[in-house]
Amino acid sequence: AQRVTQPEKLLSVFKGAPVELKCNYSYSGSPELFWYVQYSRQRLQLLLRHISRESIKGFTADLNKGETSFHLKKPFAQEEDSAMYYCALSGPRGRGGSNYKLTFGKGTLLTVNP
Amino acid sequence: NAGVTQTPKFRVLKTGQSMTLLCAQDMNHEYMYWYRQDPGMGLRLIHYSVGEGTTAKGEVPDGYNVSRLKKQNFLLGLESAAPSQTSVYFCASSPGTGRFLNYGYTFGSGTRLTVV
């Protein structure tokens, strides 16, 4: 069974400090990993996909298959980064809806204090 | 350029009442999903659809039914609402095939449902 674990429900940092939101996963095979962000009372938005190796809003995430982790990092947090962050996993590419069902972690609420 | 639209945005139901939540997408996506979001539980998949006329159960399907009569619409029904179904419901869609496979989901803005 696939599972995503975000060990921290809450994370509070000061503006300008580095931030790391942890995500560990369990999956037999090669999953696709994502980070979604949800600002206060808004819809979820895709932040990062591991496959694209991109940096969005200063955030990066590296897939570590050995540690089965996909931690989200930013060197200097900003107040506007305060939001709920969800790590999510799906099966690898291929036909069929089951490979595209996203399994979400329970989320980490990040608060960046001034 | 609407993306995924959910109606209604808010609703209060009495226990035992029924209602239907509508999700509409204009991106020609094959796959559509219904999730519920609860504090401390993250998002849990209720039902999903891989194409017009198809539906399948997700992680927490009990008490809900769905239909996908048209490709662009995915309806979520509560036949007899219970207080345990108080939640925020999110609809999402994603491409089925093609080079946009891994662009993730597009989410609607959510429906906040309270069952009293």
Contacts between the chains, C-beta under 8 A, distances in Angstrom:
chain1	res1	chain2	res2	distance
A	6	B	42	8.0
A	9	B	40	7.0
A	32	B	102	5.7
A	34	B	104	5.3
A	36	B	104	7.5
A	42	B	109	7.2
A	43	B	90	7.2
A	43	B	107	4.5
A	43	B	108	6.2
A	43	B	109	4.6
A	43	B	110	6.2
A	44	B	43	7.8
A	44	B	90	6.8
A	44	B	92	7.9
A	44	B	105	7.7
A	44	B	107	4.5
A	45	B	107	7.4
A	46	B	103	7.3
A	46	B	104	4.1
A	46	B	105	7.0
A	49	B	102	6.0
A	49	B	103	7.4
A	49	B	104	6.1
A	51	B	102	5.3
A	52	B	102	8.0
A	86	B	42	6.5
A	86	B	43	6.8
A	93	B	101	5.6
A	93	B	102	6.8
A	95	B	96	7.7
A	95	B	97	6.9
A	96	B	50	6.8
A	97	B	31	5.4
A	97	B	48	5.9
A	97	B	49	7.3
A	97	B	50	3.4
A	97	B	56	6.6
A	97	B	96	7.8
A	100	B	31	5.6
A	100	B	94	5.6
A	100	B	96	7.8
A	100	B	101	7.9
A	101	B	33	7.4
A	101	B	45	6.1
A	101	B	48	6.2
A	101	B	58	7.1
A	102	B	33	7.7
A	102	B	43	8.0
A	102	B	45	7.6
A	102	B	92	7.9
A	102	B	104	7.9
A	102	B	105	6.2
A	103	B	45	7.8
A	104	B	35	7.8
A	104	B	42	4.7
A	104	B	43	4.3
A	104	B	44	7.7
A	105	B	42	5.8
A	106	B	40	6.3
A	106	B	41	6.2
A	106	B	42	3.9
A	107	B	42	5.2
